[in-house]
Amino acid sequence: MELVVVGNSVRALRTGRGLSQAQLAGAMGVSRQTINSIEVGRYTPSLALAVALARYFGSAVEEVFDVQER
Amino acid sequence: MSRNASAGNAERAAARRRLYYWSTPALSAVFGVVFLLAFLAGGHPLTGWLALGFMLVLAAGSALLGRFSETVKGLMDRGDERIVAIDQRAITGAAMALVLVLIGGAIVELARGHSGAPFTWLAAVFGLTYLATLTVLRLRG
């Protein structure tokens, strides 16, 4: 079974909490560019970063990242 | 995970990043001194001092640029997984270019009736290093 990330709700969750990309990047310990790349779907984060993002927003990973079977 | 343990991990990660960050300018400065010594030994003191100056400018420049550029900072402190991944892909691309040069150089040297050196043994070093790294990483899982 091959799973692919087809989208995510990082931007919606971030803006919903009134955070800038830089603030979220600081909390995650990554660059602002990386947060932007994740939001626009150019970069799929590692499991560790995906879990960190989900925990930060108080959600499950699959609520943050839309994963589908290829 | 407790809050104390989490804070400890974050502090260790920050210390590791600082170490990585400053290792680039420090290594540049060390290599500058090594180049100077090599040029002095070879009887070219002026070139040696120029090489040291260049490496010190590179050291200061990288330390300064890391303050302004997220990409440079990520390359230096290895703290951003995406930039580390980009760096690894760039290294792979550069290695492929090097392999092509080594193979091309060896072919030209062999066609000229020479032994193929130094291209052949450089290619051997590359290939053996790759196989050794592959084996170690494979065994480590």
Backbone of each chain as ProteinMPNN parsed JSONL, in Angstrom:
{"seq_chain_A": "MELVVVGNSVRALRTGRGLSQAQLAGAMGVSRQTINSIEVGRYTPSLALAVALARYFGSAVEEVFDVQER", "coords_chain_A": {"N_chain_A": [[0.849, -1.198, 0.0], [0.678, 2.081, -0.99], [1.002, 5.253, 0.252], [0.141, 8.663, -0.207], [0.68, 12.105, 0.48], [-1.754, 14.371, -0.102], [-2.583, 16.86, 0.478], [-2.874, 19.499, 2.943], [-3.799, 21.006, 6.097], [-2.352, 22.975, 7.282], [-1.925, 25.725, 6.828], [-4.492, 26.789, 7.24], [-4.948, 26.067, 9.912], [-2.872, 27.441, 11.129], [-3.344, 30.201, 10.485], [-5.79, 30.389, 11.636], [-5.15, 30.487, 14.283], [-3.955, 32.845, 14.434], [-1.257, 33.049, 13.851], [1.966, 33.848, 12.476], [3.907, 32.68, 9.649], [6.57, 32.687, 10.371], [6.441, 32.621, 13.163], [5.279, 30.103, 13.635], [7.257, 28.566, 12.459], [9.395, 29.089, 14.194], [8.437, 27.875, 16.51], [8.463, 25.247, 15.709], [11.058, 24.809, 15.133], [12.122, 25.016, 12.582], [12.781, 26.485, 9.319], [11.175, 29.509, 8.071], [10.694, 29.299, 5.392], [10.404, 26.571, 5.074], [8.003, 26.026, 6.406], [6.309, 27.45, 4.704], [6.687, 25.986, 2.333], [5.598, 23.537, 3.078], [2.943, 24.285, 3.494], [2.076, 25.01, 0.911], [2.287, 22.627, -0.317], [4.602, 21.803, -1.529], [6.555, 20.507, -0.155], [6.817, 17.556, 1.674], [6.646, 16.918, 5.009], [8.889, 15.271, 7.384], [8.095, 12.351, 9.374], [8.481, 12.977, 12.07], [8.346, 15.804, 12.104], [5.798, 16.165, 11.096], [4.246, 15.001, 13.101], [4.945, 16.69, 15.188], [3.849, 19.096, 14.292], [1.147, 18.411, 14.228], [0.679, 17.863, 16.957], [1.189, 20.362, 17.993], [-0.975, 21.791, 17.067], [-2.912, 20.461, 18.36], [-4.125, 18.272, 17.181], [-4.818, 15.191, 15.368], [-2.403, 13.527, 13.285], [-3.497, 12.788, 10.826], [-5.569, 14.493, 10.655], [-4.433, 16.839, 10.099], [-2.852, 16.378, 7.87], [-3.748, 15.372, 4.663], [-4.022, 12.255, 3.684], [-3.807, 9.885, 1.159], [-4.482, 6.759, -0.551], [-2.407, 5.678, -3.147]], "CA_chain_A": [[0.0, 0.0, 0.0], [1.476, 3.314, -1.054], [0.217, 6.423, 0.653], [0.713, 9.958, -0.579], [0.054, 13.285, 1.09], [-2.328, 15.145, -1.216], [-2.903, 18.215, 0.933], [-2.811, 19.659, 4.396], [-4.537, 22.167, 6.604], [-1.421, 23.729, 8.143], [-2.161, 27.17, 6.698], [-5.767, 27.122, 7.879], [-4.751, 25.955, 11.362], [-1.963, 28.525, 11.566], [-4.021, 31.5, 10.428], [-6.884, 30.326, 12.607], [-4.6, 30.835, 15.608], [-3.336, 34.17, 14.332], [0.206, 32.923, 13.85], [2.678, 34.054, 11.212], [4.745, 31.522, 9.292], [7.812, 32.766, 11.157], [6.154, 32.183, 14.537], [5.132, 28.645, 13.622], [8.589, 28.01, 12.17], [10.16, 29.173, 15.434], [7.93, 26.861, 17.445], [8.806, 23.911, 15.187], [12.513, 24.704, 14.963], [12.494, 24.948, 11.165], [12.788, 27.814, 8.707], [9.88, 29.983, 7.575], [10.559, 28.741, 4.04], [9.921, 25.188, 5.177], [6.567, 26.096, 6.711], [5.642, 27.861, 3.468], [6.72, 24.867, 1.387], [4.625, 22.543, 3.537], [1.591, 24.824, 3.29], [1.7, 24.995, -0.508], [2.358, 21.243, -0.798], [5.853, 21.525, -2.248], [7.42, 19.671, 0.672], [6.151, 16.679, 2.635], [7.55, 16.849, 6.168], [9.197, 13.973, 7.979], [7.099, 11.911, 10.361], [8.698, 13.721, 13.319], [7.831, 17.168, 11.973], [4.346, 16.063, 10.928], [3.672, 14.757, 14.437], [5.143, 17.916, 15.972], [2.855, 20.061, 13.828], [-0.171, 17.952, 14.679], [0.612, 18.069, 18.412], [1.152, 21.803, 18.242], [-2.338, 22.244, 16.8], [-3.831, 19.639, 19.147], [-4.873, 17.429, 16.25], [-4.142, 13.972, 14.91], [-1.647, 13.779, 12.047], [-4.369, 12.649, 9.655], [-6.467, 15.659, 10.583], [-3.628, 17.942, 9.551], [-2.373, 15.989, 6.542], [-4.698, 14.566, 3.908], [-3.256, 11.141, 3.132], [-4.635, 8.992, 0.351], [-3.792, 5.644, -1.182], [-2.144, 5.954, -4.562]], "C_chain_A": [[0.884, 1.247, 0.0], [0.586, 4.514, -0.763], [0.919, 7.7, 0.2], [-0.05, 11.074, 0.134], [-0.458, 14.161, -0.049], [-2.711, 16.567, -0.794], [-2.755, 18.304, 2.432], [-3.534, 20.93, 4.815], [-3.661, 23.024, 7.528], [-1.716, 25.227, 8.065], [-3.452, 27.58, 7.418], [-5.638, 27.087, 9.402], [-3.894, 27.112, 11.89], [-2.688, 29.872, 11.589], [-5.184, 31.545, 11.409], [-6.433, 30.678, 14.014], [-3.865, 32.174, 15.578], [-1.819, 34.146, 14.338], [0.778, 33.275, 12.481], [3.469, 32.776, 10.899], [6.018, 31.503, 10.125], [7.592, 32.279, 12.594], [6.007, 30.666, 14.604], [6.481, 27.972, 13.364], [9.444, 28.004, 13.431], [9.735, 28.103, 16.428], [8.341, 25.452, 17.018], [10.315, 23.719, 15.04], [12.93, 24.502, 13.52], [12.448, 26.356, 10.592], [11.377, 28.201, 8.266], [9.616, 29.419, 6.186], [9.989, 27.328, 4.073], [8.434, 25.153, 5.502], [5.795, 26.481, 5.453], [5.588, 26.71, 2.472], [5.727, 23.778, 1.778], [3.206, 23.026, 3.221], [1.149, 24.752, 1.837], [1.852, 23.606, -1.126], [3.616, 20.912, -1.578], [6.746, 20.569, -1.471], [6.569, 18.859, 1.644], [7.079, 16.492, 3.823], [7.83, 15.424, 6.607], [8.099, 13.613, 8.976], [7.229, 12.727, 11.651], [8.116, 15.13, 13.233], [6.313, 17.16, 11.807], [3.664, 15.861, 12.283], [3.794, 16.016, 15.299], [4.108, 18.971, 15.583], [1.459, 19.691, 14.349], [-0.339, 18.182, 16.182], [0.477, 19.552, 18.742], [-0.272, 22.331, 18.067], [-3.381, 21.419, 17.556], [-4.678, 18.735, 18.28], [-4.121, 16.126, 16.004], [-3.44, 14.294, 13.589], [-2.569, 13.744, 10.835], [-5.431, 13.743, 9.574], [-5.738, 16.853, 9.967], [-3.219, 17.643, 8.113], [-3.374, 15.037, 5.891], [-3.92, 13.479, 3.169], [-4.188, 10.201, 2.371], [-3.784, 7.865, -0.229], [-3.612, 5.942, -2.66], [-2.79, 4.919, -5.451]], "O_chain_A": [[1.724, 1.432, 0.88], [-0.424, 4.753, -1.425], [2.146, 7.791, 0.226], [-1.258, 10.987, 0.355], [0.328, 14.639, -0.867], [-3.117, 17.377, -1.628], [-2.537, 17.299, 3.108], [-3.835, 21.8, 3.998], [-4.157, 23.703, 8.427], [-1.755, 25.917, 9.084], [-3.49, 28.592, 8.117], [-6.151, 27.964, 10.096], [-4.162, 27.675, 12.952], [-2.649, 30.592, 12.587], [-5.522, 32.601, 11.943], [-7.235, 31.115, 14.84], [-3.239, 32.581, 16.557], [-1.174, 35.1, 14.774], [0.147, 33.028, 11.453], [3.67, 31.92, 11.76], [6.488, 30.442, 10.536], [8.451, 31.609, 13.168], [6.537, 30.021, 15.508], [6.806, 26.949, 13.966], [10.14, 27.027, 13.707], [10.57, 27.5, 17.104], [8.542, 24.574, 17.857], [10.79, 22.6, 14.845], [13.965, 23.894, 13.249], [12.115, 27.309, 11.297], [10.503, 27.349, 8.107], [8.48, 29.1, 5.836], [9.197, 26.942, 3.214], [7.69, 24.348, 4.942], [4.745, 25.905, 5.167], [4.557, 26.485, 1.838], [5.091, 23.169, 0.918], [2.375, 22.257, 2.739], [-0.015, 24.466, 1.553], [1.583, 23.419, -2.312], [3.695, 19.864, -2.219], [7.597, 19.896, -2.054], [5.715, 19.402, 2.344], [8.181, 15.964, 3.671], [7.108, 14.493, 6.251], [7.289, 14.454, 9.367], [6.229, 13.121, 12.251], [7.472, 15.599, 14.172], [5.624, 18.042, 12.318], [2.635, 16.474, 12.569], [2.876, 16.367, 16.04], [3.557, 19.656, 16.444], [0.709, 20.536, 14.837], [-1.39, 18.645, 16.625], [-0.256, 19.937, 19.653], [-0.72, 23.2, 18.814], [-4.583, 21.644, 17.413], [-5.831, 18.459, 18.61], [-2.957, 15.976, 16.376], [-3.832, 15.214, 12.871], [-2.443, 14.565, 9.926], [-6.103, 13.898, 8.555], [-6.354, 17.752, 9.395], [-3.234, 18.522, 7.252], [-3.789, 14.041, 6.483], [-3.252, 13.741, 2.169], [-5.224, 9.781, 2.885], [-2.568, 7.981, -0.378], [-4.534, 6.396, -3.336], [-2.672, 4.995, -6.674]]}, "seq_chain_B": "MSRNASAGNAERAAARRRLYYWSTPALSAVFGVVFLLAFLAGGHPLTGWLALGFMLVLAAGSALLGRFSETVKGLMDRGDERIVAIDQRAITGAAMALVLVLIGGAIVELARGHSGAPFTWLAAVFGLTYLATLTVLRLRG", "coords_chain_B": {"N_chain_B": [[6.068, 12.548, 27.528], [7.9, 14.354, 29.946], [7.734, 17.854, 30.93], [10.191, 18.88, 31.727], [12.03, 17.051, 30.635], [11.493, 17.467, 27.949], [12.266, 20.135, 27.676], [14.959, 19.831, 28.221], [15.768, 18.261, 26.026], [15.305, 20.11, 23.986], [17.173, 22.058, 24.645], [19.546, 20.627, 24.296], [19.361, 20.129, 21.568], [19.51, 22.734, 20.598], [22.084, 23.412, 21.417], [23.545, 21.605, 19.894], [22.971, 22.561, 17.353], [24.193, 25.069, 17.478], [26.849, 24.276, 17.665], [27.224, 22.934, 15.208], [26.74, 25.112, 13.547], [28.87, 26.904, 14.035], [30.958, 25.335, 13.3], [31.443, 25.426, 10.577], [32.56, 28.088, 9.853], [34.778, 27.822, 11.557], [36.164, 25.579, 10.56], [36.776, 26.58, 8.046], [38.605, 28.588, 8.717], [40.614, 27.028, 9.89], [41.41, 25.463, 7.692], [42.387, 27.53, 6.144], [44.727, 28.202, 7.538], [46.084, 25.793, 7.215], [46.406, 25.771, 4.425], [48.056, 28.008, 4.209], [50.379, 27.084, 5.544], [51.033, 25.005, 3.82], [51.581, 26.382, 1.428], [53.71, 27.944, 2.327], [55.578, 25.963, 2.854], [55.903, 25.126, 0.279], [57.232, 27.211, -0.816], [55.869, 29.52, -1.585], [55.017, 32.065, -0.201], [53.444, 34.447, -0.422], [51.165, 33.687, -1.883], [50.205, 31.907, -0.048], [49.501, 33.556, 2.151], [47.503, 35.01, 0.903], [45.689, 32.977, 0.403], [45.047, 32.248, 3.019], [43.847, 34.645, 3.843], [41.65, 34.694, 2.106], [40.241, 32.427, 2.999], [39.66, 33.212, 5.604], [37.998, 35.373, 5.126], [35.945, 33.975, 3.931], [35.147, 32.439, 6.136], [34.256, 34.425, 7.942], [32.304, 35.585, 6.339], [30.464, 33.467, 5.933], [29.58, 33.06, 8.553], [28.383, 35.498, 9.015], [26.495, 35.692, 6.939], [24.805, 33.639, 7.583], [23.238, 34.779, 9.501], [21.408, 36.253, 8.164], [20.297, 34.802, 6.092], [18.001, 32.23, 5.77], [18.44, 29.889, 4.418], [21.246, 29.611, 4.262], [21.792, 29.531, 6.989], [20.401, 27.175, 7.65], [21.873, 25.325, 6.199], [24.226, 25.466, 7.579], [23.672, 25.008, 10.364], [22.25, 22.681, 10.288], [19.652, 22.328, 11.1], [17.222, 22.409, 9.874], [15.085, 20.28, 8.376], [14.184, 20.218, 5.702], [15.994, 21.832, 4.283], [18.314, 20.414, 4.784], [17.684, 18.091, 3.382], [17.569, 19.14, 0.786], [20.219, 19.916, 0.538], [21.455, 17.409, 0.592], [20.492, 16.327, -1.791], [21.653, 18.09, -3.576], [24.345, 17.531, -3.137], [24.394, 14.923, -4.101], [23.873, 15.423, -6.818], [26.17, 16.896, -7.472], [28.07, 14.921, -6.997], [27.416, 13.101, -8.997], [28.137, 14.571, -11.238], [30.855, 14.673, -10.776], [31.519, 11.963, -10.994], [30.996, 11.535, -13.709], [32.981, 13.152, -14.817], [35.248, 11.819, -13.883], [34.971, 9.297, -15.119], [34.956, 10.069, -17.819], [37.476, 11.315, -17.983], [39.148, 9.137, -17.4], [38.618, 7.475, -19.597], [39.575, 9.042, -21.724], [42.293, 9.215, -21.015], [43.034, 6.502, -21.096], [42.584, 6.0, -23.805], [44.617, 7.473, -24.862], [46.681, 5.915, -24.421], [47.715, 5.823, -21.919], [47.853, 5.039, -18.346], [45.484, 5.73, -17.224], [45.441, 6.925, -14.829], [45.22, 9.98, -12.917], [42.58, 9.387, -12.781], [41.438, 6.818, -12.708], [42.131, 5.692, -10.182], [40.994, 7.576, -8.528], [38.321, 7.238, -9.169], [38.075, 4.667, -8.213], [38.403, 5.076, -5.459], [36.138, 6.622, -4.989], [34.098, 4.788, -5.708], [34.571, 2.627, -3.922], [34.246, 3.936, -1.477], [31.586, 4.625, -1.67], [30.39, 2.05, -1.717], [31.184, 1.067, 0.802], [29.945, 2.914, 2.506], [27.297, 2.493, 1.821], [27.009, -0.164, 2.685], [27.461, 0.049, 5.479], [25.39, 1.812, 6.229], [23.228, 0.292, 5.444], [23.441, -1.936, 7.148], [23.001, -0.692, 9.535], [20.388, -0.236, 9.334]], "CA_chain_B": [[7.357, 13.123, 27.92], [7.706, 15.429, 30.899], [8.121, 19.169, 30.43], [11.63, 19.036, 31.971], [12.746, 16.254, 29.629], [11.311, 18.138, 26.667], [13.122, 21.327, 27.684], [16.343, 19.349, 28.114], [15.995, 17.876, 24.629], [15.369, 21.336, 23.178], [18.466, 22.71, 24.925], [20.596, 19.839, 23.643], [19.246, 20.36, 20.125], [20.009, 24.092, 20.333], [23.549, 23.368, 21.572], [24.068, 20.883, 18.725], [22.872, 23.469, 16.212], [25.244, 26.093, 17.616], [28.129, 23.614, 17.359], [27.267, 22.756, 13.75], [26.776, 26.432, 12.91], [30.2, 27.505, 14.139], [31.98, 24.439, 12.761], [31.763, 25.824, 9.197], [33.61, 29.117, 9.841], [35.987, 27.344, 12.241], [36.887, 24.724, 9.619], [37.327, 27.45, 6.995], [39.798, 29.228, 9.266], [41.65, 25.99, 10.057], [41.932, 25.138, 6.358], [43.189, 28.68, 5.728], [46.05, 28.041, 8.148], [46.719, 24.634, 6.56], [46.843, 26.231, 3.096], [49.213, 28.895, 4.414], [51.542, 26.246, 5.85], [51.391, 24.249, 2.611], [52.22, 27.309, 0.486], [55.009, 28.31, 2.896], [56.463, 24.815, 2.617], [56.166, 25.052, -1.161], [57.996, 28.374, -1.257], [54.995, 30.564, -2.141], [54.408, 32.694, 0.977], [52.41, 35.436, -0.762], [49.944, 32.928, -2.22], [49.731, 31.335, 1.213], [48.793, 34.583, 2.927], [46.268, 35.31, 0.166], [44.771, 31.849, 0.63], [44.554, 32.385, 4.396], [42.92, 35.78, 3.85], [40.414, 34.273, 1.43], [39.513, 31.488, 3.859], [39.14, 33.961, 6.748], [36.841, 36.122, 4.615], [34.896, 32.963, 3.764], [34.67, 32.083, 7.479], [33.469, 35.55, 8.472], [31.144, 35.745, 5.461], [29.467, 32.428, 6.194], [28.998, 33.317, 9.87], [27.531, 36.689, 8.901], [25.388, 35.401, 6.022], [23.877, 32.77, 8.304], [22.341, 35.617, 10.315], [20.424, 36.902, 7.307], [19.691, 33.86, 5.153], [17.526, 30.979, 6.38], [19.046, 28.762, 3.699], [22.635, 29.469, 4.726], [21.722, 29.099, 8.388], [19.998, 25.767, 7.649], [23.005, 24.523, 5.714], [25.285, 25.469, 8.586], [23.318, 24.406, 11.671], [21.607, 21.39, 10.006], [18.462, 22.243, 11.946], [15.992, 22.413, 9.083], [15.116, 19.014, 7.636], [14.005, 20.433, 4.266], [17.254, 22.349, 3.727], [19.252, 19.289, 4.834], [17.325, 17.208, 2.257], [18.001, 19.833, -0.436], [21.683, 19.827, 0.542], [21.835, 16.04, 0.221], [20.233, 16.158, -3.231], [22.673, 18.875, -4.291], [25.598, 16.763, -3.052], [24.24, 13.804, -5.036], [24.054, 15.963, -8.167], [27.588, 17.231, -7.643], [28.803, 13.649, -7.059], [27.176, 12.536, -10.323], [28.979, 15.335, -12.167], [32.241, 14.241, -10.525], [31.653, 10.614, -11.554], [31.083, 11.678, -15.171], [34.323, 13.69, -15.127], [36.22, 10.754, -13.626], [34.845, 8.282, -16.178], [35.406, 10.7, -19.064], [38.927, 11.494, -17.896], [39.79, 7.823, -17.485], [38.489, 6.997, -20.979], [40.507, 9.827, -22.55], [43.667, 8.816, -20.668], [43.248, 5.139, -21.624], [42.657, 6.101, -25.262], [45.922, 8.049, -25.19], [47.7, 4.901, -24.155], [48.221, 5.948, -20.554], [47.261, 4.091, -17.389], [44.17, 6.192, -16.767], [45.638, 7.634, -13.56], [44.705, 9.611, -11.594], [41.126, 9.226, -12.817], [41.019, 5.462, -12.349], [42.159, 5.434, -8.735], [39.999, 8.457, -7.888], [37.031, 6.552, -9.356], [38.078, 3.516, -7.298], [38.15, 5.624, -4.116], [34.727, 7.004, -4.96], [33.266, 3.579, -5.726], [34.74, 1.869, -2.673], [33.63, 4.718, -0.401], [30.141, 4.474, -1.825], [30.001, 0.7, -1.297], [31.366, 0.966, 2.251], [28.886, 3.711, 3.138], [26.045, 1.77, 1.577], [26.993, -1.346, 3.548], [27.299, 0.482, 6.883], [24.036, 2.361, 6.416], [22.292, -0.831, 5.293], [23.517, -2.742, 8.362], [22.41, 0.081, 10.627], [18.935, -0.261, 9.171]], "C_chain_B": [[7.111, 14.306, 28.847], [8.192, 16.754, 30.311], [9.639, 19.389, 30.6], [12.455, 18.292, 30.929], [12.664, 16.93, 28.273], [12.196, 19.379, 26.576], [14.59, 20.933, 27.558], [16.685, 18.961, 26.696], [16.156, 19.106, 23.748], [16.7, 22.046, 23.387], [19.609, 21.969, 24.241], [20.582, 20.071, 22.129], [19.796, 21.733, 19.764], [21.534, 24.128, 20.433], [24.184, 22.685, 20.371], [24.059, 21.801, 17.496], [23.959, 24.542, 16.266], [26.603, 25.506, 17.237], [28.286, 23.447, 15.853], [27.464, 24.111, 13.064], [28.196, 26.978, 12.89], [31.29, 26.597, 13.592], [32.381, 24.853, 11.343], [32.808, 26.944, 9.165], [34.899, 28.656, 10.518], [36.822, 26.484, 11.299], [37.51, 25.544, 8.491], [38.615, 28.095, 7.473], [40.939, 28.221, 9.413], [42.263, 25.638, 8.699], [42.769, 26.296, 5.804], [44.607, 28.57, 6.265], [46.807, 26.884, 7.48], [47.226, 25.021, 5.166], [48.086, 27.108, 3.224], [50.478, 28.066, 4.648], [52.013, 25.493, 4.607], [52.111, 25.156, 1.612], [53.588, 27.759, 1.0], [56.024, 27.198, 2.646], [56.842, 24.712, 1.147], [56.913, 26.253, -1.698], [57.168, 29.458, -1.915], [54.271, 31.289, -0.998], [53.282, 33.67, 0.642], [51.084, 34.744, -1.075], [49.339, 32.326, -0.953], [48.959, 32.337, 2.041], [47.487, 34.973, 2.239], [45.219, 34.214, 0.399], [44.186, 31.923, 2.035], [43.533, 33.52, 4.484], [41.588, 35.418, 3.231], [39.579, 33.375, 2.339], [38.941, 32.194, 5.098], [37.932, 34.806, 6.341], [35.66, 35.178, 4.437], [34.289, 32.589, 5.124], [33.771, 33.181, 8.036], [32.189, 35.729, 7.661], [30.065, 34.723, 5.739], [28.787, 32.658, 7.541], [28.017, 34.479, 9.809], [26.292, 36.39, 8.054], [24.333, 34.517, 6.695], [22.895, 33.53, 9.172], [21.188, 36.153, 9.487], [19.675, 35.917, 6.404], [19.29, 32.571, 5.874], [18.19, 29.773, 5.73], [20.478, 28.525, 4.183], [22.658, 28.967, 6.167], [21.382, 27.605, 8.471], [21.114, 24.847, 7.181], [24.081, 24.411, 6.78], [24.874, 24.755, 9.866], [22.572, 23.072, 11.541], [20.313, 21.218, 10.784], [17.154, 22.162, 11.174], [16.005, 21.215, 8.151], [14.98, 19.213, 6.131], [15.312, 20.92, 3.626], [18.32, 21.255, 3.747], [18.981, 18.336, 3.659], [17.762, 17.824, 0.929], [19.515, 19.731, -0.576], [22.132, 18.439, 0.092], [21.601, 15.78, -1.262], [21.278, 16.908, -4.054], [24.011, 18.143, -4.279], [25.548, 15.577, -4.018], [24.458, 14.267, -6.47], [25.509, 16.275, -8.455], [28.421, 15.955, -7.771], [28.62, 12.999, -8.435], [28.039, 13.249, -11.369], [30.433, 14.887, -12.03], [32.489, 12.856, -11.133], [31.809, 10.689, -13.079], [32.459, 12.192, -15.59], [35.381, 12.598, -14.958], [36.178, 9.7, -14.735], [35.366, 8.839, -17.508], [36.921, 10.846, -19.094], [39.66, 10.179, -18.039], [39.759, 7.306, -18.916], [39.493, 7.721, -21.888], [41.945, 9.382, -22.289], [43.988, 7.418, -21.202], [43.403, 5.167, -23.141], [43.986, 6.683, -25.726], [47.065, 7.071, -24.906], [48.31, 4.992, -22.776], [47.485, 4.979, -19.63], [45.844, 4.487, -16.955], [44.249, 6.946, -15.456], [45.681, 9.14, -13.825], [43.212, 9.319, -11.578], [40.678, 7.85, -12.327], [41.042, 5.245, -10.836], [41.234, 6.373, -7.971], [38.601, 7.826, -7.999], [36.934, 5.354, -8.417], [37.787, 3.971, -5.861], [36.67, 5.977, -3.965], [33.84, 5.765, -4.844], [33.352, 2.793, -4.428], [34.114, 2.607, -1.492], [32.108, 4.584, -0.452], [29.681, 3.11, -1.313], [30.112, 0.536, 0.219], [30.257, 1.712, 2.987], [27.543, 3.01, 3.015], [25.917, 0.578, 2.528], [26.739, -0.957, 4.998], [25.879, 0.976, 7.127], [22.987, 1.262, 6.327], [22.267, -1.679, 6.571], [22.886, -2.016, 9.548], [20.901, 0.211, 10.479], [18.402, 0.956, 8.487]], "O_chain_B": [[6.248, 15.147, 28.593], [8.948, 16.784, 29.341], [10.288, 19.995, 29.747], [13.441, 18.814, 30.407], [13.645, 16.966, 27.53], [12.802, 19.645, 25.538], [15.369, 21.605, 26.881], [17.765, 19.288, 26.204], [17.023, 19.15, 22.875], [17.289, 22.571, 22.443], [20.519, 22.581, 23.681], [21.628, 20.193, 21.492], [20.47, 21.887, 18.745], [22.199, 24.79, 19.635], [25.227, 23.118, 19.882], [25.005, 21.817, 16.708], [24.566, 24.883, 15.251], [27.406, 26.158, 16.57], [29.33, 23.769, 15.285], [28.249, 24.237, 12.124], [28.671, 27.457, 11.86], [32.431, 27.031, 13.433], [33.529, 24.657, 10.945], [33.845, 26.786, 8.52], [35.99, 29.048, 10.105], [38.042, 26.633, 11.238], [38.616, 25.255, 8.035], [39.6, 28.149, 6.738], [42.089, 28.525, 9.097], [43.482, 25.527, 8.572], [43.742, 26.075, 5.083], [45.574, 28.813, 5.543], [48.006, 26.98, 7.217], [48.331, 24.648, 4.774], [49.04, 26.974, 2.458], [51.515, 28.312, 4.033], [53.212, 25.355, 4.363], [53.117, 24.765, 1.02], [54.52, 27.936, 0.216], [57.17, 27.453, 2.277], [57.94, 24.276, 0.802], [57.203, 26.324, -2.892], [57.688, 30.237, -2.715], [53.058, 31.146, -0.842], [52.273, 33.715, 1.347], [50.025, 35.155, -0.6], [48.119, 32.246, -0.809], [47.895, 32.024, 2.573], [46.484, 35.236, 2.903], [44.031, 34.491, 0.567], [42.993, 31.696, 2.233], [42.487, 33.377, 5.117], [40.529, 35.777, 3.746], [38.363, 33.538, 2.439], [37.873, 31.826, 5.586], [36.971, 34.943, 7.098], [34.521, 35.526, 4.747], [33.074, 32.44, 5.249], [32.677, 32.916, 8.534], [31.122, 35.99, 8.218], [28.882, 35.061, 5.78], [27.576, 32.479, 7.671], [26.968, 34.463, 10.453], [25.18, 36.784, 8.406], [23.139, 34.627, 6.419], [21.845, 33.004, 9.542], [20.124, 36.471, 10.018], [18.543, 36.182, 6.001], [20.117, 31.909, 6.501], [18.469, 28.769, 6.386], [20.87, 27.395, 4.475], [23.446, 28.088, 6.518], [21.981, 26.863, 9.25], [21.282, 23.739, 7.691], [24.766, 23.393, 6.88], [25.655, 23.969, 10.404], [22.292, 22.411, 12.541], [19.916, 20.095, 11.095], [16.102, 21.881, 11.748], [16.833, 21.136, 7.244], [15.584, 18.473, 5.355], [15.684, 20.461, 2.546], [19.141, 21.174, 2.833], [19.91, 17.838, 3.024], [18.264, 17.124, 0.051], [20.032, 19.489, -1.667], [23.073, 18.307, -0.691], [22.396, 15.105, -1.917], [21.731, 16.426, -5.092], [24.727, 18.13, -5.28], [26.54, 15.265, -4.676], [25.139, 13.599, -7.249], [26.024, 15.967, -9.53], [29.367, 15.905, -8.557], [29.559, 12.416, -8.976], [28.598, 12.617, -12.266], [31.149, 14.741, -13.021], [33.545, 12.61, -11.717], [32.644, 9.997, -13.663], [33.031, 11.736, -16.579], [36.289, 12.466, -15.779], [37.219, 9.265, -15.228], [36.114, 8.174, -18.225], [37.568, 10.543, -20.096], [40.682, 10.106, -18.721], [40.749, 6.761, -19.403], [40.168, 7.099, -22.708], [42.722, 9.193, -23.225], [45.088, 7.179, -21.702], [44.239, 4.458, -23.702], [44.43, 6.422, -26.844], [48.24, 7.368, -25.123], [49.302, 4.324, -22.483], [46.622, 4.213, -20.058], [45.105, 3.678, -16.393], [43.266, 7.537, -15.01], [46.147, 9.542, -14.891], [42.635, 9.04, -10.527], [39.674, 7.726, -11.626], [40.101, 4.689, -10.269], [40.742, 6.025, -6.897], [37.808, 7.872, -7.059], [35.864, 5.052, -7.889], [37.021, 3.329, -5.141], [36.041, 5.672, -2.952], [32.949, 5.699, -3.996], [32.336, 2.346, -3.895], [33.522, 1.985, -0.611], [31.44, 4.45, 0.573], [28.706, 3.017, -0.568], [29.239, -0.062, 0.847], [29.7, 1.211, 3.964], [26.762, 2.942, 3.964], [24.854, 0.34, 3.101], [25.902, -1.559, 5.67], [25.243, 0.601, 8.112], [21.984, 1.289, 7.04], [21.199, -2.091, 7.023], [22.315, -2.637, 10.444], [20.218, 0.703, 11.378], [17.193, 1.071, 8.283]]}, "name": "protein", "num_of_chains": 2, "seq": "MELVVVGNSVRALRTGRGLSQAQLAGAMGVSRQTINSIEVGRYTPSLALAVALARYFGSAVEEVFDVQERMSRNASAGNAERAAARRRLYYWSTPALSAVFGVVFLLAFLAGGHPLTGWLALGFMLVLAAGSALLGRFSETVKGLMDRGDERIVAIDQRAITGAAMALVLVLIGGAIVELARGHSGAPFTWLAAVFGLTYLATLTVLRLRG"}
